[in-house]
Amino acid sequence: MSDRLTMGDVRRAGYCVRGSRRWFEATGRDFKLFLREGMPMDEARQIDDAVVKDILKKMGVNDG
């Protein structure tokens, strides 16, 4: 398992690029940076969002 959440992880969890882009825009995060570098798993675990928690759960990552 990677130490970063990537767009590939998001897609494998069943979420689309368009919706992901909208989520990033709505939360003030840099979508292009995420596409290039991913998101540190520690940062992803700290996000209180049902979709992020679902992605992490499907990846088998503990959100705590």
C-alpha positions as CSV (number, residue, x, y, z in Angstrom):
1,M,0.0,0.0,0.0
2,S,1.2,3.5,-0.9
3,D,1.7,6.3,1.6
4,R,-0.2,8.5,-0.8
5,L,-3.8,8.6,-2.0
6,T,-3.9,8.8,-5.8
7,M,-6.5,9.3,-8.5
8,G,-6.1,5.6,-9.3
9,D,-7.2,4.8,-5.8
10,V,-10.2,7.1,-6.1
11,R,-11.2,5.5,-9.5
12,R,-10.8,1.9,-8.1
13,A,-13.1,2.9,-5.3
14,G,-15.8,3.8,-7.9
15,Y,-15.5,7.6,-8.0
16,C,-15.1,9.6,-11.1
17,V,-12.6,12.3,-12.1
18,R,-15.3,14.9,-12.7
19,G,-16.8,14.5,-9.2
20,S,-13.3,14.4,-7.7
21,R,-12.4,17.7,-9.4
22,R,-15.6,19.3,-8.1
23,W,-14.8,18.0,-4.6
24,F,-11.3,19.5,-4.7
25,E,-12.7,22.8,-5.9
26,A,-15.4,22.9,-3.2
27,T,-12.9,22.2,-0.5
28,G,-10.2,24.6,-1.7
29,R,-7.7,21.9,-2.5
30,D,-5.4,21.8,-5.5
31,F,-6.7,19.1,-7.9
32,K,-3.9,19.4,-10.4
33,L,-1.3,18.9,-7.6
34,F,-3.3,15.9,-6.4
35,L,-3.2,14.4,-9.9
36,R,0.6,14.9,-10.1
37,E,1.6,13.9,-6.6
38,G,-1.3,12.3,-4.8
39,M,-2.2,13.2,-1.3
40,P,-0.3,12.0,1.8
41,M,-2.3,9.3,3.5
42,D,-1.9,11.0,6.8
43,E,-3.7,14.1,5.3
44,A,-6.4,12.0,3.8
45,R,-7.1,10.2,7.1
46,Q,-7.7,13.6,8.7
47,I,-10.4,14.7,6.3
48,D,-13.9,14.4,7.8
49,D,-15.8,13.6,4.6
50,A,-18.0,10.5,3.9
51,V,-16.6,10.0,0.4
52,V,-12.9,10.2,1.5
53,K,-13.7,7.8,4.4
54,D,-15.4,5.4,1.9
55,I,-12.4,5.5,-0.4
56,L,-10.0,4.7,2.5
57,K,-12.3,1.9,3.7
58,K,-12.3,0.4,0.2
59,M,-8.5,0.6,0.2
60,G,-8.4,-1.1,3.6
61,V,-7.0,2.0,5.3
62,N,-7.9,2.8,8.9
63,D,-9.1,6.4,9.0
64,G,-8.0,6.9,12.6
